Amino acid sequence: MAMRGQGSKAQISHPVLRLGGRAMAFKVGDAVRLKSGGAQMIVSKLFKSPEGREMVQCTWFDKKPREHRAAFVMDSLEVAEATTPRLRQGERA
């Protein structure tokens, strides 16, 4: 994060991860899905691999519900249709 001075107050600007001059297509909190199908996932982190590839770390829950987390190449993901998240046991709407 970069700090920009503005009088006595400093503003924090969040960095935009860029590769080849273009911004990443997703942001943290976006709902995504693999282009090949599968569970809806939430973007939890954006980063570049050591090889310079745009990567997206995603989190999702299975039917148990167990939490899963994995990193995917950005080009393998697409925006998911917005759906209401399934409630976990013991939670109320």
C-alpha positions, 0 to 999 in steps of 0.5 A: 500500500502506498501513503499519499500525504495531504496536509496533515492527513495521509491517505492509503491507496490500495495497489492495483496489480497490473501485468502488461499495463492492464488491471486484474479482472477480479477484486477481493470478495468477487464471486467466481467459478472455474470456466470449466464449471464447479463450485462458486468461490469467493476471491480472497487474494490476488497475486503474481506467481514467481513466473509473473502469472496473474493468480487468484486465491479462492475460498469455497465450502463443500457440502459438509461444510468444509472450507477449501482454499486454492490458487488458480490462474486468472484466465481459468476463472469467470464471474459467477452468477450471484446466488444466496450463500447457503447458511451453515448449521446453527446460523439464522437468516 
